């Protein structure tokens, strides 16, 4: 058997972990190793597996630097072939995920570079830290050899020169490493004890939440009588008994009394959440990226996702890249001009529109051929080299527009093409000018309205559920007048603020003055009506779950709709509040836009100005909306689909739900 085959068969699955006389202490919690904690503690598993998978998703590419700003992707060198297929058992993504998992759990990941018959001439193998029996150090800064336990129960020594070690620095011990689990010891210990306590509760009392009482006034039982009755009852009505599931007939005034275990008093939920936050903090990751929270909004989730690869994973990616470039590549004799880098652009594929817009603005014009675009969608090239050139529309010139969708620039002049002739007509300047105004509410405005609604639902929930728990028909659990007034009061100030902001934006274009005071009465009426609609919808949902509680909580009901008042409010806060906030914001922006135009007309500022509204479709639009893209009508006219604005009620749910179209105003002045 050759050396390569011997190395491959050296380690097996039944490896006995042994800790030798090493200066490095293997972290443990309740005698559980990092590997066992990862397998049993859901919070730790969630964070580590999420981060490892996020890094593994990024391709690790090899580049050749030819000049300072010129680099070429390398696919043929030993380094590229080795990283593409590290060994016979793992792909690059699987290898990187395993490497990250080791690094995040133990604070150290050891990669062994071995000779191989592969096209690269090498293979990479991860040596788990808990396989290492002993580390011998030549100095206080570096390990000289690693003694590793093998499948047969013996050990082998591996020269540290063939090991690429990724370590978290241990203060005071440069040759050692520091596991994040050491800092989480107290948190994990508390969570383990809480889980054990909860399990014992369910085992001892969680299954049976009732007991039988016997009045003190009846003839007392002897011990023999009580034991005989208890034995007979358990034999008949316990799990597997002949009368299990049927109603027992009790004598002597006996009663079955129920009780419930109160998880809130034991603070299980709070403890679980605290544990999640502590584990996430130890790994520098925002908990909302992994676990849903009621306070999370669309804007914050988008920012958190962007921050993941910048602030959270950025330092670890840099450590991996530099370690590979400085130690692995020289070991395999790679050319000094080669280097590796994680391709972060892979994460931008989910936001192609944003990426395309950024690149187009940066280069000043179209930047992709039709064949390149077809290749991205797995389509064959066009025949006769038809798709090889970059198409530059006649209204897109160097120094002019970056996109044909931009407005016409004043500086456009005729420009010759490659044949030497001018095919672009000179732009004829007239006294007519066009200015555009966006009528979309900002994400910040929607988020603020969402926050106001969430706070209101939380306050309303506490009051309503407390009153529902009072078994007194004379006590009404819903106060319509109170809730309608409170929600209107909560919404009014911010609604007025964003209406004034949008009105002033439009008035500035028209050269008019926007007067806030004459809008207050209408806006107050608007928020009162909206508050009534919102509360009526909540009341309908609550009445349904209260009136149909028996069916909703039965095993027959397989629906995922709310079954209890608490679940009604959870859905209202987490899912429906952002949608309601968007509808409110769009309605206010529409009002403020038209109000600003009406005020300008009253002030005599509209004599030479026409106002058009343009329907702009968003990404992945409905077919009907896609055909309307760019459709322009006067401000007070209807679009071809009968709507006055996006999200118009006339379109119904099929035309408004999930619609991301927008309206843009054009002010044409003569």
LINCOR-V986387 format. One record per run of one state. SS is the DSSP state (A for helix, B for strand, O for the rest). FROM is the first residue (numbers start at 0). TO is the last residue. If there is no record, write none. Layout:
[[SS;FROM;TO] [SS;FROM;TO]]
This chain:
[[O;0;1] [A;2;7] [O;8;26] [B;27;28] [O;29;30] [B;31;32] [A;33;39] [O;40;40] [A;41;55] [O;56;58] [B;59;66] [O;67;68] [B;69;73] [O;74;76] [A;77;83] [O;84;90] [A;91;105] [O;106;106] [B;107;114] [O;115;120] [B;121;126] [O;127;127] [A;128;130] [B;131;136] [O;137;141] [B;142;148] [O;149;153] [B;154;158] [A;159;161] [B;162;166] [O;167;178] [A;179;182] [O;183;183] [A;184;205] [O;206;208] [B;209;212] [O;213;221] [A;222;236] [O;237;253] [B;254;257] [O;258;261] [A;262;265] [O;266;266] [A;267;281] [O;282;285] [A;286;288] [O;289;296] [A;297;311] [O;312;312] [A;313;330] [O;331;336] [B;337;341] [O;342;342] [A;343;362] [O;363;368] [A;369;375] [O;376;381] [A;382;384] [O;385;414] [B;415;415] [O;416;420] [B;421;421] [O;422;431] [B;432;437] [O;438;441] [A;442;467] [O;468;478] [A;479;509] [O;510;515] [A;516;546] [O;547;547] [A;548;551] [O;552;563] [A;564;601] [O;602;607] [B;608;615] [O;616;621] [A;622;625] [O;626;630] [B;631;633] [O;634;647] [A;648;655] [O;656;660] [B;661;668] [O;669;669]]
